[in-house]
Amino acid sequence: MDDGVVVRPWNGGDIDVVLAVADDPLIPLISSVPARADHDSALAFVARQNQRAVDGVGWAFAFSSAADEPAIGFVGVRWRDRDEGRASIGYWSGPAHRRRGLTTRAADLAATWSLAQPGLMRLEAYVEPWNTGSIRVAEGAGFEREGLMTSFAPVGGRRMDALLYARVT
């Protein structure tokens, strides 16, 4: 916990935030949040998040303002090239919890913890150039902008640009 933010594993009591972002125009396109989620698909999302560490592909955390409160957002780290010590970070928060600095604190806590794990030397964030909230989170969490990657990845059926941010050990 730091500055009113707790980063912790997901649990079954956290599905409300998944349901809250399922209709977001971007989050289901760039994450594993199911579009138009229901109770069962939200629970499946929670289970997948906790499976990441078990499978060795990364870590996914819920964050909240207290350990015994439901999640208000997500921050996750996924290995991109483990042999090279490179991973990527992603984050989102429920609509009612945005613009309060909580996602920035959660991203900073998760990045600090992740970069202390053996073998991880570089953590990257890929941000849509128009997504000013996500840019503020990346910069506030200590990531430095390195450039624009044109036609970086398919999103919603078309190739999109992304800003590349990085934080290194």
HELIX and SHEET records of a PDB file:
HELIX    1   1 GLY A   12  ASP A   14  5                                   3    
HELIX    2   2 ILE A   15  VAL A   21  1                                   7    
HELIX    3   3 ILE A   27  ILE A   30  1                                   4    
HELIX    4   4 HIS A   39  ASP A   55  1                                  17    
HELIX    5   5 ARG A   82  GLU A   84  5                                   3    
HELIX    6   6 PRO A   95  HIS A   97  5                                   3    
HELIX    7   7 LEU A  102  LEU A  115  1                                  14    
HELIX    8   8 THR A  132  GLY A  140  1                                   9    
SHEET    1   A 7 VAL A   6  ARG A   8  0                                        
SHEET    2   A 7 GLY A  58  SER A  64 -1                                        
SHEET    3   A 7 GLY A  73  ASP A  81 -1                                        
SHEET    4   A 7 ARG A  86  SER A  93 -1                                        
SHEET    5   A 7 ARG A 122  VAL A 127  1                                        
SHEET    6   A 7 ARG A 158  VAL A 168 -1                                        
SHEET    7   A 7 GLU A 144  VAL A 155 -1                                        
END                                                                             
